[in-house]
Amino acid sequence: MTETPEERAAALPHLRRGRLKKGDPVPLPLTMASIYHLPGDPAGFSQYGRFDNQTWEATEELLAHLEDAEAVAFPSGMAAITAVFLSVLKSGDRLLLPTDGYYTPRVFAERFLNGLGITVETRPTAEFLEGGFAGYRMVFVETPSNPGLALCDLEKVAREAHAAGALVVADNTTMTPYGQRPLDLGADMVVAADTKATNGHSDALFGHVASRDPALIASVREWRTLSGAIPGPFEAWLVHRGLETLEVRFERMCNSAETIAERLAGHPAVAAVSFPGLPHHPQHELARRQMLCCGFLIGLTLASAENAERFIDTCSLIQPATSFGGVHSSAERRARWGDAVAPGFVRMSVGCEPVEELWKAMSAALDALV
Ligand SMILES: *Cc1c(COP(=O)(O)O)cnc(C)c1O
């Protein structure tokens, strides 16, 4: 059963319909409960708030529908990622991470996995296939990488890693299941920070793990129950609401990003633009093949750190903020966090503003720099 993105998007707001009884609320009720009414034999019922919650389950149902795989929700993207590490990796295992991906998994691995006897190695995303995967227990990829937007071929990584006996985990935060489908390309597990575009309103942290391997997902679920890294019901409720509009927001954001990236590349104040949808992106062809669209993140390099800060601060339709995927466009200079990028490199997250208005505000701020 391979559904199209349109079929998945159309069915999503109706998933609860078949279970509603006459007079039930159509929108998802928020269940705030640590305990449940539980006389006698507890088997088969909601038992305790660390084990199950009806609001998480409804959010997981939407995520599972989009991923076409079982999904387990977590209180943040990092909680999902560390659940994957700690439920799979054992002393003596080797883990491969991207050098240029989201930095917190690398810091976590150095700070906590090394001490458990797990060897952590890194490799740049664009050269991820170089050197093969022999001897690794887990290969963790992030494509396009955040913030540099380098790509690697997920299908090839999965094929070669599996031949070497490694599990493949893909962080799909930047693309969402509407933009890229790592499980369809062979990854064993997907992790994502639903904090970003999935929730989309910058008011909650959330994450999930999805997999079609029942043993892997059972182990992740057991990790959550025993470690207590459970999502809050209210955050789950917010993400459920966000998921209902993800497709329309994502489409607007990605279409606008295509327009904005092309115009930025032609602006005299902009030294370089990194966007997988531009023909000069070193992996443009892979992007068009592997991704359903090219995402809503754009890297742009201005002449100096000062110009970058001035652009971000003076553009009336850009929110100076870290993180991405909100309804508002936002941007930040990544070198302020120590990323290995030029001082004038800005990561911009294109939001839901009408694109011509957004470009008007951006080009006014850029014109003032020339
Ligand atoms: C933000 C982010 C995370 C971490 O998510 P949190 O919800 O902040 O824990 C992981 N991976 C990527 C690619 C991210 O952008």
The ligand as a Tripos MOL2 file, in Angstrom:
@<TRIPOS>MOLECULE
LIG
   15    15     1     0     0
SMALL
NO_CHARGES

@<TRIPOS>ATOM
      1 C1         16.2150   20.9750   16.4670 C.3       1 LIG1
      2 C2         16.8060   19.7160   15.9410 C.ar      1 LIG1
      3 C3         16.9670   18.5850   16.7570 C.ar      1 LIG1
      4 C4         16.6490   18.6120   18.2350 C.3       1 LIG1
      5 O1         15.3190   18.8820   18.5320 O.3       1 LIG1
      6 P1         14.8540   19.4270   19.9640 P.3       1 LIG1
      7 O2         13.3750   19.3420   19.9150 O.co2     1 LIG1
      8 O3         15.4100   20.8130   20.1070 O.co2     1 LIG1
      9 O4         15.4480   18.5140   21.0100 O.co2     1 LIG1
     10 C5         17.4730   17.4340   16.1770 C.ar      1 LIG1
     11 N1         17.8260   17.3780   14.8830 N.ar      1 LIG1
     12 C6         17.6960   18.4500   14.0710 C.ar      1 LIG1
     13 C7         18.0920   18.3260   12.6400 C.3       1 LIG1
     14 C8         17.1930   19.6460   14.5770 C.ar      1 LIG1
     15 O5         17.0960   20.6980   13.7640 O.3       1 LIG1
@<TRIPOS>BOND
     1     1     2 1
     2     2     3 ar
     3     2    14 ar
     4     3     4 1
     5     3    10 ar
     6     4     5 1
     7     5     6 1
     8     6     7 2
     9     6     8 1
    10     6     9 1
    11    10    11 ar
    12    11    12 ar
    13    12    13 1
    14    12    14 ar
    15    14    15 1
@<TRIPOS>SUBSTRUCTURE
     1 LIG1         1 GROUP 0 **** ****
